[in-house]
Amino acid sequence: LALVPRRPAFAIAAVALVLVSVGLGALIGGTDGGGDVRTLAGALESGRDGEVRLVVSGDRGDLEVEGLPPAPPGRVYQVWLKHKGVEAPQPTEALFVPAADGTASTGGLRLDDVEAVLVTDEPRGGSRTPTGTVALSVPVAS
């Protein structure tokens, strides 16, 4: 190292640090290899102003909502997946209560063969079949 000027050694160290950082970023926050990320728009069924987005990457989706009213007393919101060719929507483990400002999000929804994502109000702990009112829906284009 005594024969190598300090600036080139610093430049090499900086490049190595950047490469390691990029590699770690790909490992920690990498994609599932699903390709493009797309955002699908949905609607609040109550006619209220707000936004509903389903951010899709590969076969996974993250639901983001703004302007969602509170669930009725003693109830929570539950996410349902309407699969192609299946009449009844299938329950998910995704239960949530929106923040005071009406925002909410839930992630990791498996969207294989799903034609729509629905949210209903359900008893705390969720339901096996929908019992509440549909609060929002997002069509999932194939």
N, C-alpha and C positions, 0 to 999 in steps of 0.2 A: 504494500500500500504506500510505502514511502516514495516509490517511483511514480505512482499514479497521481496526477494533480487532483486536488480536493474537489473541484467542481465536477469533473466527470464521475467521480465516485458518488457525489451527492445526486447527480442526475440519474445514475443507475439505481441508487437506493430509492429515489422518488418514483421511478418507473416501476420498480418491483413492488413498492407499497401500493401503487394504483392497481396493478394487476392482481395482487392479493385481495384488495378491497372489492374489486369487481367480482372476483371468484367467490368470495364470501357472500356478497350481495345476491349472487345467483343461487347459491345454496340456501340461504336463509329466506329470501323473498322470491324465489324463482317461481315460474309458472308450472303448471302441470303438463306442459307440452301441448296444450290444447289450441295453440295458435292465437288468432285474433281475439281481442276483447271487444265485445259489443254491448251497447246499452239499449235495453228495450223499455218503452214507456208503457205505463199502465194508468189506471184511473181509480180514484176514490169513488166508491159506489154511492156515497151519501150526497154527491153533487157539490161537496165542499171544495174550496180552492186548496190545492196542494199538489205535490208531485209524488209519483210512484215510479221508481226505476228498478230494473233488474239488470245488474251488471253481470254479463255472461262471459266466462273464459273456459273454453273447452266444454266439458259436460257439467260444470259447476256454475252456480249463480249466487249472487249476493243481492238481497232485497233491501232497498233504501227508500224510506218514506218520509215525507214532510207534510204536515197539516192533518195528521191522523187524529181524530177526536179520542178522548179517553174511552177505554172499554167500559161497558156498564158495570155497576158495582158488583164485586165478587167474581168478575170475569177477566180473562186475559185474551189476547189475540193469538191465534194458532194459524200456522202456514199449512196449506194443503196443495198437493200436486195432482193436477188432472192429466192422467196419462192418455195417450192416443188409444182409441178403441175401448176404453174402460169408462163405464157410465159414471160411477161415483168417484169423487176425488179421494186420494189416499192421504192419511194424516202424516205429518212429520213431527219430529221432536221439538221443532222450533216454536216456542211460546215466548211472547214478549208483551211488555206494557210500554207504550210510548212515553217519552220524556214530556215534561210539562209544556214544552213548545210544540208538541206533536210530531217530533222526529223519532224515528226508530230504524233499526237495521238488524238484519240477521243474515248470516252467511253460510256457505258450504252446502247449499241446496243441490242435490243431484238431479240433473235435468234430462237424463236419458229418456227418450220417448215421451217427454212432457209437452202437452199442448197449451197448458195454462197454469199459472201460479195464483192461488186464491188465499185470502186471509179472512177468517171469520172470528167473531167473539165467542169464546167457549168458557166453560167452568174452569177455575184454577186447576192446573194439572192436565188440562187438555181433554180431548174426546177422541173416540175411535171413529165416529161418524160426525159430520157437521151438525150442530144443533143451533148455531147462532146465525146471525145475519152476515152476509158477505159484505165486508168492509172495503175490500179492494181486489182488483184482479189485474193480471198482466198476461197477455197472450204471448206465447213463446213460438216464434216462427221457426219452421224446420229448415 
